[in-house]
Amino acid sequence: MPERLRDLPLFPLGLVALPTESVPLHIFEDRYKTMVEECLANSREFGIVWLSDDGLKTIGCACEIVDVLERMEDGRLNILTRGTRPFRVVERIEDRPYPAGIVEFLDDREEPLDPSVLAAAHDAYADLVEEATDRRPDADDLDGMGAYDMASTVDFGLDAKQGLLDLRAENARLRLVTRLFRAAIKRLELVSRARERARSNGKVRFT
């Protein structure tokens, strides 16, 4: 049975966090300053949920506070957090000084990892990194990187990240990130060709 937590602090934001992703946050509202201070005092996680144009999503990502980067005199904080595990909001709790909820942490379906699917994702990710940086990751760097690890380093857009967070199988996540990496490579190639045309004034160069 999935683990259930009765009072996870919730932070509705215009972003999607993924497990393993580093997420810097600027905390300025009083209720969230209270939330962060309580999490720090009790070594507790809080949950980031995407506040989209369609409303608050029900599936979010728990985060731990890795470091307090800066405390300002007026109480504002800059913190560094890291995504830990996905959850579903079962019920909102309204009697806290900050948003909170009863949540259910989400486990993946039990299925063997498909080596060919993992290899395809690693290859696509390496191609994307090379296209963007001119440096191809070493095989040792890729070993052990799952879908979340790779996706957390690429800005796909919020809908794609939420779709990844919603999936409950690693094979499915790897297939999705492979498609996303390949689409990103095509976009980078189009941008590169457009820049080349701009540099040549629209003329074809033979030398």
Phi and psi restraints in degrees (value plus and minus 20) as a CYANA .aco file:
   2 PRO   PHI     -80.8   -40.8
   2 PRO   PSI     125.6   165.6
   3 GLU   PHI     -88.0   -48.0
   3 GLU   PSI     117.8   157.8
   4 ARG   PHI    -141.5  -101.5
   4 ARG   PSI     116.6   156.6
   5 LEU   PHI    -139.9   -99.9
   5 LEU   PSI     112.9   152.9
   6 ARG   PHI    -107.3   -67.3
   6 ARG   PSI     -34.4     5.6
   7 ASP   PHI    -169.2  -129.2
   7 ASP   PSI      39.8    79.8
   8 LEU   PHI     -98.7   -58.7
   8 LEU   PSI     104.5   144.5
   9 PRO   PHI     -80.5   -40.5
   9 PRO   PSI     119.5   159.5
  10 LEU   PHI    -139.6   -99.6
  10 LEU   PSI     120.9   160.9
  11 PHE   PHI    -144.4  -104.4
  11 PHE   PSI      72.9   112.9
  12 PRO   PHI     -89.8   -49.8
  12 PRO   PSI     105.5   145.5
  13 LEU   PHI    -161.1  -121.1
  13 LEU   PSI     144.1   184.1
  14 GLY   PHI    -105.7   -65.7
  14 GLY   PSI      23.6    63.6
  15 LEU   PHI    -171.4  -131.4
  15 LEU   PSI     144.2   184.2
  16 VAL   PHI    -138.3   -98.3
  16 VAL   PSI     107.0   147.0
  17 ALA   PHI    -121.2   -81.2
  17 ALA   PSI     127.4   167.4
  18 LEU   PHI    -137.8   -97.8
  18 LEU   PSI     130.7   170.7
  19 PRO   PHI     -73.9   -33.9
  19 PRO   PSI     117.5   157.5
  20 THR   PHI      59.7    99.7
  20 THR   PSI     -30.7     9.3
  21 GLU   PHI     -97.9   -57.9
  21 GLU   PSI     117.1   157.1
  22 SER   PHI    -105.3   -65.3
  22 SER   PSI     107.6   147.6
  23 VAL   PHI    -149.4  -109.4
  23 VAL   PSI      86.5   126.5
  24 PRO   PHI     -98.3   -58.3
  24 PRO   PSI     120.6   160.6
  25 LEU   PHI    -154.5  -114.5
  25 LEU   PSI     122.5   162.5
  26 HIS   PHI    -124.7   -84.7
  26 HIS   PSI      99.3   139.3
  27 ILE   PHI    -124.6   -84.6
  27 ILE   PSI      97.9   137.9
  28 PHE   PHI    -151.6  -111.6
  28 PHE   PSI     -44.3    -4.3
  29 GLU   PHI     -96.9   -56.9
  29 GLU   PSI     123.5   163.5
  30 ASP   PHI     -78.1   -38.1
  30 ASP   PSI     -61.4   -21.4
  31 ARG   PHI     -86.1   -46.1
  31 ARG   PSI     -53.8   -13.8
  32 TYR   PHI    -102.7   -62.7
  32 TYR   PSI     -46.2    -6.2
  33 LYS   PHI     -83.6   -43.6
  33 LYS   PSI     -62.4   -22.4
  34 THR   PHI     -81.4   -41.4
  34 THR   PSI     -64.5   -24.5
  35 MET   PHI     -79.6   -39.6
  35 MET   PSI     -67.9   -27.9
  36 VAL   PHI     -84.8   -44.8
  36 VAL   PSI     -62.0   -22.0
  37 GLU   PHI     -83.0   -43.0
  37 GLU   PSI     -59.0   -19.0
  38 GLU   PHI     -87.5   -47.5
  38 GLU   PSI     -59.7   -19.7
  39 CYS   PHI     -84.1   -44.1
  39 CYS   PSI     -60.1   -20.1
  40 LEU   PHI     -85.5   -45.5
  40 LEU   PSI     -63.8   -23.8
  41 ALA   PHI     -85.3   -45.3
  41 ALA   PSI     -51.8   -11.8
  42 ASN   PHI    -131.8   -91.8
  42 ASN   PSI     -10.1    29.9
  43 SER   PHI      30.9    70.9
  43 SER   PSI      29.0    69.0
  44 ARG   PHI    -125.6   -85.6
  44 ARG   PSI     132.3   172.3
  45 GLU   PHI    -101.5   -61.5
  45 GLU   PSI     142.2   182.2
  46 PHE   PHI    -152.8  -112.8
  46 PHE   PSI     147.2   187.2
  47 GLY   PHI    -133.0   -93.0
  47 GLY   PSI     111.8   151.8
  48 ILE   PHI    -115.2   -75.2
  48 ILE   PSI     107.4   147.4
  49 VAL   PHI    -146.0  -106.0
  49 VAL   PSI     119.7   159.7
  50 TRP   PHI     -96.0   -56.0
  50 TRP   PSI     100.6   140.6
  51 LEU   PHI    -112.3   -72.3
  51 LEU   PSI      69.3   109.3
  52 SER   PHI    -108.1   -68.1
  52 SER   PSI     156.5   196.5
  53 ASP   PHI     -83.3   -43.3
  53 ASP   PSI     -43.9    -3.9
  54 ASP   PHI    -109.4   -69.4
  54 ASP   PSI     -17.8    22.2
  55 GLY   PHI      94.1   134.1
  55 GLY   PSI    -196.6  -156.6
  56 LEU   PHI     -97.9   -57.9
  56 LEU   PSI     107.2   147.2
  57 LYS   PHI     -91.6   -51.6
  57 LYS   PSI     133.8   173.8
  58 THR   PHI    -110.4   -70.4
  58 THR   PSI     -40.6    -0.6
  59 ILE   PHI    -125.8   -85.8
  59 ILE   PSI     105.6   145.6
  60 GLY   PHI    -153.9  -113.9
  60 GLY   PSI    -187.7  -147.7
  61 CYS   PHI    -150.4  -110.4
  61 CYS   PSI     107.0   147.0
  62 ALA   PHI     -90.3   -50.3
  62 ALA   PSI     128.3   168.3
  63 CYS   PHI    -155.4  -115.4
  63 CYS   PSI     125.9   165.9
  64 GLU   PHI    -127.9   -87.9
  64 GLU   PSI     129.0   169.0
  65 ILE   PHI    -105.2   -65.2
  65 ILE   PSI      96.8   136.8
  66 VAL   PHI    -105.6   -65.6
  66 VAL   PSI     -58.8   -18.8
  67 ASP   PHI    -179.6  -139.6
  67 ASP   PSI     125.8   165.8
  68 VAL   PHI    -115.2   -75.2
  68 VAL   PSI      89.1   129.1
  69 LEU   PHI     -99.0   -59.0
  69 LEU   PSI     -54.0   -14.0
  70 GLU   PHI    -180.1  -140.1
  70 GLU   PSI     117.3   157.3
  71 ARG   PHI    -135.6   -95.6
  71 ARG   PSI     107.9   147.9
  72 MET   PHI    -121.0   -81.0
  72 MET   PSI     140.2   180.2
  73 GLU   PHI     -80.6   -40.6
  73 GLU   PSI     -51.1   -11.1
  74 ASP   PHI    -105.5   -65.5
  74 ASP   PSI     -12.4    27.6
  75 GLY   PHI      75.4   115.4
  75 GLY   PSI     -28.7    11.3
  76 ARG   PHI     -87.4   -47.4
  76 ARG   PSI     131.4   171.4
  77 LEU   PHI    -154.0  -114.0
  77 LEU   PSI     128.2   168.2
  78 ASN   PHI    -131.3   -91.3
  78 ASN   PSI     101.9   141.9
  79 ILE   PHI    -146.7  -106.7
  79 ILE   PSI     137.2   177.2
  80 LEU   PHI    -133.1   -93.1
  80 LEU   PSI     105.1   145.1
  81 THR   PHI    -138.9   -98.9
  81 THR   PSI     145.0   185.0
  82 ARG   PHI    -155.8  -115.8
  82 ARG   PSI     110.8   150.8
  83 GLY   PHI     -86.0   -46.0
  83 GLY   PSI     120.9   160.9
  84 THR   PHI    -138.8   -98.8
  84 THR   PSI     -71.4   -31.4
  85 ARG   PHI    -178.6  -138.6
  85 ARG   PSI     127.6   167.6
  86 PRO   PHI     -99.8   -59.8
  86 PRO   PSI     135.2   175.2
  87 PHE   PHI    -167.6  -127.6
  87 PHE   PSI     143.7   183.7
  88 ARG   PHI    -136.3   -96.3
  88 ARG   PSI     113.1   153.1
  89 VAL   PHI     -96.9   -56.9
  89 VAL   PSI      98.1   138.1
  90 VAL   PHI    -108.4   -68.4
  90 VAL   PSI     -59.8   -19.8
  91 GLU   PHI    -177.2  -137.2
  91 GLU   PSI     118.4   158.4
  92 ARG   PHI    -100.8   -60.8
  92 ARG   PSI     126.2   166.2
  93 ILE   PHI    -131.9   -91.9
  93 ILE   PSI     107.9   147.9
  94 GLU   PHI    -127.5   -87.5
  94 GLU   PSI     -21.1    18.9
  95 ASP   PHI    -122.3   -82.3
  95 ASP   PSI       5.3    45.3
  96 ARG   PHI    -130.1   -90.1
  96 ARG   PSI     139.9   179.9
  97 PRO   PHI     -93.3   -53.3
  97 PRO   PSI     -23.8    16.2
  98 TYR   PHI    -164.2  -124.2
  98 TYR   PSI     143.3   183.3
  99 PRO   PHI     -79.5   -39.5
  99 PRO   PSI     120.5   160.5
 100 ALA   PHI    -173.5  -133.5
 100 ALA   PSI     149.7   189.7
 101 GLY   PHI    -183.6  -143.6
 101 GLY   PSI     143.0   183.0
 102 ILE   PHI    -103.4   -63.4
 102 ILE   PSI     104.9   144.9
 103 VAL   PHI    -147.1  -107.1
 103 VAL   PSI     137.4   177.4
 104 GLU   PHI    -140.5  -100.5
 104 GLU   PSI      99.8   139.8
 105 PHE   PHI     -95.4   -55.4
 105 PHE   PSI     120.4   160.4
 106 LEU   PHI    -123.5   -83.5
 106 LEU   PSI     104.6   144.6
 107 ASP   PHI    -115.9   -75.9
 107 ASP   PSI     133.1   173.1
 108 ASP   PHI     -95.7   -55.7
 108 ASP   PSI     134.3   174.3
 109 ARG   PHI     -84.3   -44.3
 109 ARG   PSI     126.8   166.8
 110 GLU   PHI    -100.8   -60.8
 110 GLU   PSI      92.2   132.2
 111 GLU   PHI    -175.4  -135.4
 111 GLU   PSI     127.3   167.3
 112 PRO   PHI     -88.3   -48.3
 112 PRO   PSI     124.6   164.6
 113 LEU   PHI     -92.9   -52.9
 113 LEU   PSI     110.9   150.9
 114 ASP   PHI    -104.8   -64.8
 114 ASP   PSI      92.3   132.3
 115 PRO   PHI     -79.4   -39.4
 115 PRO   PSI     -54.6   -14.6
 116 SER   PHI     -89.4   -49.4
 116 SER   PSI     -54.5   -14.5
 117 VAL   PHI     -88.7   -48.7
 117 VAL   PSI     -61.3   -21.3
 118 LEU   PHI     -84.5   -44.5
 118 LEU   PSI     -62.6   -22.6
 119 ALA   PHI     -83.1   -43.1
 119 ALA   PSI     -61.0   -21.0
 120 ALA   PHI     -83.8   -43.8
 120 ALA   PSI     -60.0   -20.0
 121 ALA   PHI     -86.0   -46.0
 121 ALA   PSI     -63.5   -23.5
 122 HIS   PHI     -81.5   -41.5
 122 HIS   PSI     -62.2   -22.2
 123 ASP   PHI     -84.4   -44.4
 123 ASP   PSI     -64.5   -24.5
 124 ALA   PHI     -85.4   -45.4
 124 ALA   PSI     -59.7   -19.7
 125 TYR   PHI     -84.8   -44.8
 125 TYR   PSI     -64.2   -24.2
 126 ALA   PHI     -82.0   -42.0
 126 ALA   PSI     -60.7   -20.7
 127 ASP   PHI     -81.3   -41.3
 127 ASP   PSI     -61.6   -21.6
 128 LEU   PHI     -86.5   -46.5
 128 LEU   PSI     -65.6   -25.6
 129 VAL   PHI     -80.6   -40.6
 129 VAL   PSI     -62.0   -22.0
 130 GLU   PHI     -85.2   -45.2
 130 GLU   PSI     -60.9   -20.9
 131 GLU   PHI     -83.4   -43.4
 131 GLU   PSI     -57.6   -17.6
 132 ALA   PHI    -104.3   -64.3
 132 ALA   PSI     -49.3    -9.3
 133 THR   PHI    -144.5  -104.5
 133 THR   PSI     -26.6    13.4
 134 ASP   PHI      45.7    85.7
 134 ASP   PSI      -3.4    36.6
 135 ARG   PHI    -151.2  -111.2
 135 ARG   PSI     102.6   142.6
 136 ARG   PHI    -109.1   -69.1
 136 ARG   PSI     111.4   151.4
 137 PRO   PHI     -82.0   -42.0
 137 PRO   PSI     125.5   165.5
 138 ASP   PHI     -90.3   -50.3
 138 ASP   PSI     133.2   173.2
 139 ALA   PHI     -78.1   -38.1
 139 ALA   PSI     -55.7   -15.7
 140 ASP   PHI     -84.5   -44.5
 140 ASP   PSI     -53.8   -13.8
 141 ASP   PHI     -88.2   -48.2
 141 ASP   PSI     -53.2   -13.2
 142 LEU   PHI     -99.9   -59.9
 142 LEU   PSI     -49.0    -9.0
 143 ASP   PHI     -77.9   -37.9
 143 ASP   PSI     110.1   150.1
 144 GLY   PHI      67.8   107.8
 144 GLY   PSI     -27.5    12.5
 145 MET   PHI    -104.0   -64.0
 145 MET   PSI      99.8   139.8
 146 GLY   PHI    -114.4   -74.4
 146 GLY   PSI    -192.1  -152.1
 147 ALA   PHI     -80.4   -40.4
 147 ALA   PSI     -66.1   -26.1
 148 TYR   PHI     -82.4   -42.4
 148 TYR   PSI     -62.8   -22.8
 149 ASP   PHI     -79.6   -39.6
 149 ASP   PSI     -65.3   -25.3
 150 MET   PHI     -90.4   -50.4
 150 MET   PSI     -65.7   -25.7
 151 ALA   PHI     -84.6   -44.6
 151 ALA   PSI     -49.5    -9.5
 152 SER   PHI     -89.2   -49.2
 152 SER   PSI     -30.9     9.1
 153 THR   PHI    -121.4   -81.4
 153 THR   PSI     -18.7    21.3
 154 VAL   PHI    -146.1  -106.1
 154 VAL   PSI     117.2   157.2
 155 ASP   PHI    -110.4   -70.4
 155 ASP   PSI      77.0   117.0
 156 PHE   PHI    -107.8   -67.8
 156 PHE   PSI     -42.1    -2.1
 157 GLY   PHI      85.7   125.7
 157 GLY   PSI     133.7   173.7
 158 LEU   PHI     -90.2   -50.2
 158 LEU   PSI     -58.4   -18.4
 159 ASP   PHI     -81.4   -41.4
 159 ASP   PSI     -62.8   -22.8
 160 ALA   PHI     -86.1   -46.1
 160 ALA   PSI     -61.5   -21.5
 161 LYS   PHI     -86.0   -46.0
 161 LYS   PSI     -59.9   -19.9
 162 GLN   PHI     -85.2   -45.2
 162 GLN   PSI     -60.0   -20.0
 163 GLY   PHI     -79.9   -39.9
 163 GLY   PSI     -58.5   -18.5
 164 LEU   PHI     -86.4   -46.4
 164 LEU   PSI     -62.7   -22.7
 165 LEU   PHI     -85.7   -45.7
 165 LEU   PSI     -49.4    -9.4
 166 ASP   PHI     -94.4   -54.4
 166 ASP   PSI     -41.2    -1.2
 167 LEU   PHI     -97.5   -57.5
 167 LEU   PSI     122.5   162.5
 168 ARG   PHI    -133.6   -93.6
 168 ARG   PSI       8.4    48.4
 169 ALA   PHI    -169.8  -129.8
 169 ALA   PSI     115.1   155.1
 170 GLU   PHI     -86.1   -46.1
 170 GLU   PSI     -57.1   -17.1
 171 ASN   PHI     -80.0   -40.0
 171 ASN   PSI     -61.8   -21.8
 172 ALA   PHI     -85.7   -45.7
 172 ALA   PSI     -60.3   -20.3
 173 ARG   PHI     -85.1   -45.1
 173 ARG   PSI     -60.1   -20.1
 174 LEU   PHI     -84.2   -44.2
 174 LEU   PSI     -60.3   -20.3
 175 ARG   PHI     -83.9   -43.9
 175 ARG   PSI     -60.4   -20.4
 176 LEU   PHI     -85.6   -45.6
 176 LEU   PSI     -66.9   -26.9
 177 VAL   PHI     -86.7   -46.7
 177 VAL   PSI     -50.9   -10.9
 178 THR   PHI     -80.9   -40.9
 178 THR   PSI     -65.5   -25.5
 179 ARG   PHI     -83.3   -43.3
 179 ARG   PSI     -61.2   -21.2
 180 LEU   PHI     -86.8   -46.8
 180 LEU   PSI     -60.9   -20.9
 181 PHE   PHI     -82.3   -42.3
 181 PHE   PSI     -65.1   -25.1
 182 ARG   PHI     -84.6   -44.6
 182 ARG   PSI     -58.6   -18.6
 183 ALA   PHI     -85.4   -45.4
 183 ALA   PSI     -58.8   -18.8
 184 ALA   PHI     -85.7   -45.7
 184 ALA   PSI     -57.5   -17.5
 185 ILE   PHI     -81.6   -41.6
 185 ILE   PSI     -64.2   -24.2
 186 LYS   PHI     -81.0   -41.0
 186 LYS   PSI     -60.0   -20.0
 187 ARG   PHI     -85.5   -45.5
 187 ARG   PSI     -61.5   -21.5
 188 LEU   PHI     -84.0   -44.0
 188 LEU   PSI     -59.2   -19.2
 189 GLU   PHI     -84.8   -44.8
 189 GLU   PSI     -58.9   -18.9
 190 LEU   PHI     -84.4   -44.4
 190 LEU   PSI     -62.2   -22.2
 191 VAL   PHI     -83.0   -43.0
 191 VAL   PSI     -62.8   -22.8
 192 SER   PHI     -82.1   -42.1
 192 SER   PSI     -63.6   -23.6
 193 ARG   PHI     -85.6   -45.6
 193 ARG   PSI     -57.7   -17.7
 194 ALA   PHI     -84.3   -44.3
 194 ALA   PSI     -58.6   -18.6
 195 ARG   PHI     -87.3   -47.3
 195 ARG   PSI     -58.1   -18.1
 196 GLU   PHI     -82.5   -42.5
 196 GLU   PSI     -63.2   -23.2
 197 ARG   PHI     -83.9   -43.9
 197 ARG   PSI     -58.8   -18.8
 198 ALA   PHI     -85.4   -45.4
 198 ALA   PSI     -59.9   -19.9
 199 ARG   PHI     -87.2   -47.2
 199 ARG   PSI     -49.1    -9.1
 200 SER   PHI    -112.4   -72.4
 200 SER   PSI     -13.5    26.5
 201 ASN   PHI      42.5    82.5
 201 ASN   PSI       6.2    46.2
 202 GLY   PHI      61.2   101.2
 202 GLY   PSI     -18.5    21.5
 203 LYS   PHI    -118.6   -78.6
 203 LYS   PSI     127.9   167.9
 204 VAL   PHI    -100.9   -60.9
 204 VAL   PSI     110.9   150.9
 205 ARG   PHI    -119.3   -79.3
 205 ARG   PSI     113.5   153.5
 206 PHE   PHI    -126.2   -86.2
 206 PHE   PSI     -26.5    13.5
